[in-house]
Amino acid sequence: MEFYTLSKEPRPIRLSEETRKFAYESIYEHRYGLDTESCNDVPIEDIENFETLPPLKQYDISILNIVLKAPLRICEGEKISGAATLGVAILHTVPATYKGKSFFSSISHLTTDFETILKIGYEGLREKIKNYKEKCTDDFKLPFYESLLHCVNCFEIWHERYLEKLSELPRYKKNYQNLLNVPRHGAKNFYEAVQSLWFTFSFIRLCGNWPGIGRIDVLLGDYLKKDLAAGILTLDQAREILAHFFIKGCEWITGKGDIGGGGDANHYQNIILSGTDEKGKDVTNEVTYLILDIIEELGISEFPISVRINGNTDEKLLRRISEVMRHGGGIIAIYNEEVVIKSLTDYKYSFFEAVNFANDGCWEVQIPGKTHFSYIPFDALAVLQKKTLQGYENTNITFDSFEELYKNFIQDINRQVQEIFNIYTKDFSDKNAPVQEWKWKSNIPCTVVSLFENDCIKRGLSYIEGGAVYNVISPHLGGLADAVNSLYAIKKIVFDNKIISFTDFLNVLKNNWEGNEDLRQYVLSSITYYGNDNDEVDEIAAKLLDDFAATCFSFNGKSPIMFPPGISTFGRQTEWAETRLASPHGRKKGEILSGNSSPTPGTDKKGATAIINSYCKADLTKQVSGSALDISLLPSTVNGENGLEALSSLIKGFVASKGFFLQIDIVDTKILKLAKKHPEQYPTLSVRVSGWNARFVTLSKEWQDMIIERDLKE
């Protein structure tokens, strides 16, 4: 069995043949994903007048039916048990239906609190809920407390069903014994901790939700240390156990992609490794390296991994990261934790909270287990084209200077952010009220998630009804490079070099550059755009980000919802392309352009270091939610010792330059083109998309084209 790699170096073999076979069947043959897909949902048939019941009651009935009727799956040779076996959950929906209708969408973009379940189990949660319920004097909150207890009972039912099933299978005696204590109670050792973490994670997913996991090496590290010291486990045994966690995470992979075209691994189950704790101690441990071993060997991309790096990160870890990265797939990304922590503390999070940051399942930063998070993207290029430049229809508009143009553009950005605040805060309040008058609006039930998010139990409020410690709506500016390059092109050819008048240039753009190919080629080839370490254009980008952040910050304190800025597209450039007009920087109507904080495809001429330099000229600590930079490298550039050293140096340079978040993909565009033409030959070729990974052949044609153009090397 061979696991695909773009590197000349073969993937190492450390795991047993049985575990590798389990992985091969899961990844290459989609055995368990297809099994999940075949059992779509649990129908609710025996409840009279179900449609007329209160939503919370409908939800509770749905969860009970799921845990009673969902198929149990015991995978051949598995070392940990539990499975999310209902296909509708893959579609971000609670997988219970009444008369063929799904009633509830589910929850994602969060990292749940797994630490509590590892420590006290669901029995501890049950006692905690009972204590707060007994103290509750608000009749409005009592149904929620009843729902919390109901969902704990459902968790127990599902647990008991697995115990009964395993007890009937002598081959799985170890699984049965390991599952007896957890997740009912706190884990006592590493094997139990991995089982408890997986079983809880899969229960949340069974009910339709897509949680991130967060700092898994912090969660599991001490358990393994104690077991190693006591001689209970060897590192090889621990690696085998942990490998089954990652392999079972492939249970939703069908090889068919998703309904949005974004590939087959877009389920937000991200993992964070390494970094420091509140005492400044490096948390890197044996679990950190075991996970890197597993990913290097099997190439599993279902858990996109972000490693927290700082100026003191051990060279040993940097080398291991580089060794895994060079196999391709974009599975590992980099946080500069010093910048992220400063960003959070400047935004008034406590240092204790900030230092424990994770992400939401893509790469947007949040405090794990405490944050209700949503982000609202908008296209800055569209704002420039359709609002500031009025869709090129009003050729009477003019600006006396570039500064006046920029001022009007920022005013339009500000209005866009104001509109986001006005519209989306209304989703959570009965009125746009100041903090002291705020009343959370009833929303879709989400009790299962609320079990694992602080402070829902304490407050007696659900995750999306004010129960979380932090409630965040983050405006995300997209099309950064395209908006900046467009502004810069106008500055150069209209105001600085006076090659064409503003009015005439609007007409050129209105006509999609028709009849002006010479001018278009000049704009494309003679101007040095963002991503090439050109101070003049990079200063426009930095100022735009500062001004955008200042606008977002101005809403702080106007509601209980936090309003931090971020920069992203998450692939939306594919859908935005249809409505974009011709761009001043030489692109025609409808072209797919830049992603996240990265350069417009084809404009970066000076390599990865220049891209990083352009990106890092902005004060990225102001982009509290995150600002991702995507960089693609050819496999030949990371071969051998020199390649590993170059990759490690690139990461260190990114950290030293105060970058925020770096997604590196090792990719060969020639192979991508072959995979597009002959998908059957490249079923497991993985690429970094945007916060997640996907098998290239499961992406839609539009997404494939975007990846190819993004990664194209001239």
N, C-alpha and C positions, 0 to 999 in steps of 0.2 A: 504494500500500500504506500503510495507516494502522495504527499500533500503539496499542492502547487506552490511554487516560489518563482519570483523574478530574478533571484540572486544566482550567481554561479556557485555559491556555497549551498550544498544540500541542507535541508532542514535536519537538525539532529534527532536522534532517537533516544529517548530516555524512558518513555512509558512502556508498559507491558503491551504485548501483541493484542490482548483482549480489549484493552482500553483504546488502542489505536483503531481496532475494528469498529468499536462502538462509535468513535468519532467519525470514521469514514462513512458509515451507514447514515449517520445523522447529517453530515455536511454534504457529501457527494450524492447520496442516494435519496436525501430528504425523507427518510423512512418515517420519522416521527412527526415531521411537519405535515406530510400528506395524511398521516393517521389523524392528526388534529383537525385538518381541513375536512375530513370525511364525516366527522361528527360535529355538525354545525352549531347547534344550540340545544337548550333544554326547553321544550314546550310546556307551558302552564295551561292545563286543560280543565282542571276540576274546581276552579275558583269562580263562583258565581259573581257576576257584576264586577269583575276585576277592574274594568275601565273606570268605574266610579269610585274606587277606593282612593284614599289620600295617597299622594306619591310616595311618602315614606313607608306606608304599609305595602304598597306595590313592590317597592324595592326590597323590603324584608322578605316578602314571599318569593321574590325572584332569587335572592341569595340562598334561601333555604332549598328551593328546588334545584339550584345548581349543585350544592354540596351533596344533596341526596341522590341526584340522577346523573351527574357528570361521570363519564367512563373513567375508571381507574386504569392507569397504564404502568406496568412494570417493564422497563426496558431490559433487554437481554444483557445480563451481567452487570447491571447498574449497582453502584456502591452507595448511592443516596436515592431516596424515593420521594415521589410527589410529581404531579404533572398538571399543567394547564391544558386540558384536552378538548376544549370547545372552540371551534373555528371562528365563531363570530367575535370572540375576544380579540382576534388578530385585527379586526376591523375597528378597534377602539369603541366597543359597545358591550354593555352588560349582556352576556350570552344567554338570556332567557327571553322567550317570546310568548305572547298570548295571541292566539288566532293569527299566527304568522308574523306578528308585529313586534319589533324591538321597542322597548319603552324608554331605555336610558342609555345615553352616551356615557362614557367612562372618563377616567382622569389620567392625565399624563403630565409631563413637564414638572415632575417632582422627584425628589429623593426622600424616601421614607425613613422613619426611625427604626432601624433594625437593632440598634444597640439595646433598647429596652427589652425586646422580645428575647434577645440572647441572655439577658441578665435575669429576667423574672418570668418569662414565658407567658402564655395566654391566661394561665391561672392568676398570675400577678396583675395582668391587665383587668381581669374580671373583678378582682378585689378592689382595684383602683376605681373602676367605674361605679361599683356598688357604694363605695365610700362617698364619692362626689354626688351620686344620686340621692343618697340619704340626707345630704346637707342642702340639697337644692330646694329652694323655695319658689322658684319660677316655674309655674305650670307649663309655660311655653316650651321649656327645655326638657321636660320629662319624657315626651315621646322620643326625643333623640337619645336620651340615656337608655330607654328601653331598646331602641334599635342597636345601640352599641353592645348591650348585653346579648341581644339576639345574634349579632354577627360573631361575637365570641363563641356562642353556642354552635353556630354554623361551622366555625373553624374547627371546633372540637369534633363535630360530626364527621367532617371530612378526614380529620386525623384518625378517628376510630375506624372509619371505613378502610383506610390504608393499613392500619394495624391488623385488622381482621384478614385482609387479603394476604398480607405478607406472612401471617401466622400459618396460612395454608400452603406455603411454598417453602419447603425445607432448605432449598438452595439459597434462600434470602434470609436465613436466620440472623445474620449479622445486621442486615438492614432493619429487621424487626426489632432486635434488641436495642439498636441505636436510636430508633424512633420512639421507643417506649417513654423516655423521659422528656424529649423535646418534640415540638415546641411547647409542650404543656408547661414545663418548668424551665428554669434557666439551664443553659448548657454547662456541662462539667468538664468537657475536654474538647479537643480540636475536632474530632470526628462528629461529636454531637453538635458542635457549633456550626460546622459546615452544613449538616443536615437541617438544623433549625433555620439557618439563614435561607437555604434553598426552599424548604417547605413553606416558609412564610412568604417568600418572594413569589412562589408559584401559586399560593392561595390568592394573593392580591391579583395576580394575572388571571387566574381562573375566573375571577369575578369581572374581568374585562379591562383592568387598569394596566398602565404601562409605567411601572416605577423604575427609577434609577436606584443603584445600590450604594454608591458613595465610596467611602474610604474602607475598602474591604480588608486591606492589610492592617489597619488599625482595629477593625472589628474582630479579626481572627488571630492577630499576631501573638497576643499574650497566651492564648490557649495552646498554640503550637509550641511556644517557648517552654511552657511548663511540661508538656508531653515529651518534648525532646530531652529535657533535663532529667525527667523521671524514667526515661527509657521506654515509654509507652509506645512511641512511634519513631520511625526513622524518617529522614527527609524524603526518601524514595516512596515510602508508604503514604506520607502526607501529600506528595505530588499526585499520586494515583487518585486519592480521595478528591482533591481539589480539581483535578482534571475532569472528573465526572460532573462537578458543578457546572463547568464551562460547556461541556458537551451537552448536558441536558438543557442548557440555555438555547440550543438550536431547535427546540421542539416546535417553534412556529415557522420554521423555514421550509417553504414549499417549492422553492425554485421558480416561482411565478411572479415575483415582485409584489408591489402593493397597488392599491387602486389609484394612488396619486402619481405613479410613475417613478417614485423615488427609491425603488429597489426593495430587497427582501430582508433587510436587517434593521429597518427603521422603527424600532420599538422602544427606544429611549432607555435601554438598560445599561447605562454607562457606569464605569468604575473609575475611581480615583486611587492612585498609588503614591506613596512616599510623601515627602514634605516634612513639616515640623509640627510640634504641638504647642500648647500655650506656654510651655516653659522654654521654648526654643530648641527642644530636643528633636533630633532626626528620628522619625518614626519608621524609617525603612527597616524591614525585618525579613525573616525567612519567607514569609508569605509573599512579600513583594517579589522576590526572586523566583519563587515557585511559579507564580503567575506568568512572569516573563518566560520561564522555561516552557510552560504549557502553550502559550501563544506562539512562541518561536517554533515549536515542534508541529503544532496542528493548524496554525493559521486561522484559528477561530476568530471571526470578526463580529460575532453577535453581541459582544460586550466591548464597545469602543472604550479604549483605555486612555485616560489622561494622567500624565505623571507630573507631579508638582516638583519643579526644579528651582533651586536658588543658587546664589553665588558660592555656597559651601557644599553643594552636592558632591558626593563621592565620585571620583573618576570611574570606579568600578561599576556604579549604577549607570553612568552615562554610556559606558561601553556596552553594557547589556542592552540598554535601550536602542543603541545604534545597531547592534547585532540583530535585534528583532525587526527594527524598521527596514533594514535593507532587503528583507524578503518581500516587501511590497504589501499592498492592501490598505495602507494608511491606518492601521489598527491603533497605533500609539500617537497621541498628541501631547503637547507640552504646555503646562501653565507656568508662568513666571510668578511663583507664589508671593514674592516680595511686592510686586506691583499689585497683585490681586488683593492682598491683605491691606496694603496702604489705601487702595481704592475703597474698600469696605469700611475701614476705620475713618477715612475722610468723610464718608457718607453717614457717619455717626453710628455704625454698628460697634459694639464693644469689641475689644481685641480678642477676648475669649471666643466670641461668636465668629469673628472674621478668620481666625487662624484655623478653624475647623471647616472652612468652606468646602463645598463640593459643587455639583452642577445639577441641572434640571433633567438630565437625560440626553441633552445635546451638549452644549458647552456653556449655556448661560449660567452665571455664577449665582448660587443661592446658599443659604444656611440649611444644611440637610436636616430633615425631620421636623422643620419648624416653618417652612415657607410655602404659602400658596402663591404660585407664580404663573403669570401669563405674560406673553410679549405680543406687541402689536407692530408689525412691520409696515413701513411705507417706503415708496420709491422716490428718493431725492431727485433722480433724473427726471421723473415725470413731473415733480413739482416745478423744476426749472423750465421744462419744455411747455407744460400746459398752463401753469399759473403765471410764473414770472414772465415768460415769453409768449404767453397767451395763445399757445398752440400754433404760433407763427401766422395766425390769421390777421392780426392787427398790425399791419406794416407801418402804421403811424407811430407806434410806440418807439421810444428811443431813450438812451441813457447818455448823459454827458461824459461819463467816466466809468471805468471798470468798478470803482468803489461804489458808485450809485447802483450799478447792476447788482453787485453783491449784496448791498443793503436791502434792495427789494427782494432778492432771493431769500435772505435770512428772515425777512418779515413773513414771507410765504411759508417757510419752514416752521416759524413760530405759530402761525395760524393752524398748520397741520397738526402740530403737537397739542395745541389747545383743543382742537376738535377731537383728538384721541382721548384726551382727559375727559371732556364733556360726555362723549358717547359711552366710553367703556366704564367709567366709574358708575354710571347709571345702571350697569349690569348688576351691581352689588349693593345699591342703595335705593330706597324708595324715592329719594330725591337727592339732588346735588347739594348736600348740606355740609356745613363745617363740622369739624371733629366732634364738638360737644353735642351736636344734634343728629349725628349719623345713626341711621338704623339699617342694619343689614337686611337685604331682601332675601326672601325664601328662594332657594335655587334647587337644582336637581339633587336628589339624595346621593350621598357618596360615603356611607357609613364605614365601609370596609377600609377605605383610605384613611378616614378620620381616626380609626383605631390606632394608626401608626404615625400620626402627626401630632406633635405638641403645638398648642395646648388645647386640643379639641375636647378631650375628656374633662380637663379642669374647667374650661369655659362653658361646657355644655352646648357647644356650637359646632357645626360641621366644618369640614375643611374649606368649603367655598362659601360659608356663611359667617365668616369672622372667627373661626375657631383656631386658625393657625397663628403662631406668634407673629409672623411677618406676612403681610398681604401686599403683593407686588404686582403692579402692571408696568411693564417696561416698553416704552416706545423704542423701536429699532429702526434706525436709518439705514436704508439699503441703497444700492447703486452709488456708493461713495465715490469710487474711482471715476465712474462715468460722469457724475455731476461735476466733480472737480476738473476732470479733463475738458469737459465742455466749457466750463467757465474760463479755463486757461486758454483754450483755443480762441475764444472770443477776445480775451485780453490781448493775445498776441497778434491776431490778424486784423482785428478791428481797431483797438485802441493804441497798441504799441507800434505796430508796423504799418497800420493804415492801408492794408492791402485791399480791403473792401469796406464799404460803409455798412453801418448796422442794418439799415433798411434793406439794402441789397442782400446782405447775408441772410436775413430772415426769409427773403424770397427764395434763395438757394435752398434753405432747409425746408421750406414749405413744399418745394418741388422735388424733395428727396434727392438732392444733388444732381438732378437730371440736367444734362448739358454743361455741367461744371466739374467734370472728372479731373481736369488738371488741378483745380483748386482743392478738390478732395484728396488727391494724392499728395499735394503739398502739405495739407493739414495732417495727413496720416504719417508722412515720413520726415517732415522737417521740424516737428515740434517734439520736445522731450517731455513725456508725460509722467504722471505719478507712477512710482515703482522703479525709477532710474536714478534715485539720489539727486534729484534736481531741486535745489532749495526753493526756487521760485514757485513751482507748482505744489511742492510738498507743504509750503507755508499756507497755501489756500486750503489744503486738506486739514491741516492742524487747526486753522482758524474756524473752519466749518464745524469740526468736532467740538471745539471749545464753545462756540455759539449754540450749537444744538444741546450740549450738556447744560449750559446755563439756563436755557429755556426749560428743560426738564426739571432742573433743580428748583425753579421758581414755583413749582406746584407742591413742593414739600410742605407739609403742615396744613394743606387745604382739605385733606380728607385723611382717614386712617390708612389709606392705601399709599404705599411708597411708589415713587414714579422715577426709577433710575433709568438713565439712557443706556443704549447698547447699539452695536453696529452689526448688521447681518443681512443676508438674503436667504440663507438656507435653501438655495436652489430656485428661489422664486423668480430669478431672472429668466427662467424658461416661460413662466406664465406672464410676466410683465412684458416680455418682448413683443407680444401681439399688439399691445396698445401704445408702445413707445414710438415716438416720431423719429425722424432723422436727427442725428446728434451732431452738434457743432464740432466734435473731434473726429469727424470723417466717417461715422458709421451710418448705414442706411436704416430706414424704417424696418422694425421687426427683428433686428439682430439680437442675439443673446449675448449679453455683455458681462460685466464684472460680478464676482461673488464676494460676499462678506467685505473684508477690508483689503482685498487683493486687487492687483492691477487689472485694468481692462485687458482681456486676452489679446496677445500680439503686440502690446505696447511696451512690455518689460524686455529691454534689450541688454541689460548689464548684469544679469544673474541674481542669484538668491540674496547675496549680501546687500546689493543695491535695493532690492525689494524691502528687506528688513529695515534698512536705513530710512527709506521713505516713510514706511509705516510708523517707525518709532520716533519720528520728529513731533508727532502729536503727544499731548499729555494724556496717555491712555488710562491713567488712574481715574479720569473723569467719566470713562465709559464703564460704569459700575456693573452693569449686567454682562458686559463682555465685548471684546472686539477680536474677531478671529482672522488670522492671516493664513492663507493657503499657499503652500509652496510645493511644486512638483520637481523631482530630481530623476534623472535617468539612472537606471540600474548600474551602468558602467561607472558612474561617478562615486559609487559607494562600495565598489569591490575592494577586497583585500584590506590590509592594514591601513593603507593610506586613505581608503574610502571611509573606514570606520572613524579614523581620526578626523577626517573632514566633516563627517556628520556630527560627531561630538563637538567639534569646534563651532559648527553652525549653531547648535543648540546653546552653547555657552555664550556665543556672540549675541544671540537673541536675548538672553537673560541680561547680559551686561548692558545692552542697549535699551533696556526697560520695555521690552515687548510684553504683551498681555497673554495671548494664547496663539500657539503655532500648530497648524496641522500640516504635517509633512507626508507627502505621498511619493513613494518610489514607483514610477510608472513609465512604461514604454509605449508611446503613442502608436507605434507600428503594431504592437500586439493588441492594443485596444481596437484598432481598425479591423484587424483579423478577427477578433472576438465578435465584433459587430456583424461581420460577414458570415462567420462560421461559429455561431454560439455553442453548438454541440461540442466543439473542441475545447472550449474554455469555460466549463460550467462553474468553476469555483474561483475564477479570477476576481479578486476583490479590489475595490477602489474606495478611497475616502470621498464621500459625497459632500457633506457639510454638517459636521457634528455627529455623523453616523457613517457606517461603512455599508456597502452592498456589493453583492456579486454583480459584476458589470452587465452580464447578459440578462439580468432581471430588471434593469432600468428601461424606461421607455426610450424610444428613438430620440426624443427631444433631450432627455437627460444624458443619454449616451453622447450625443453631439456636443452638449455643453461640456462634458468631461473631456472629450477629445480636444475641443478648441482651447479649453482652459489649460490643458497639459501639453499642448503642441509646442515642440521645440524646433526652431528654425535651424 
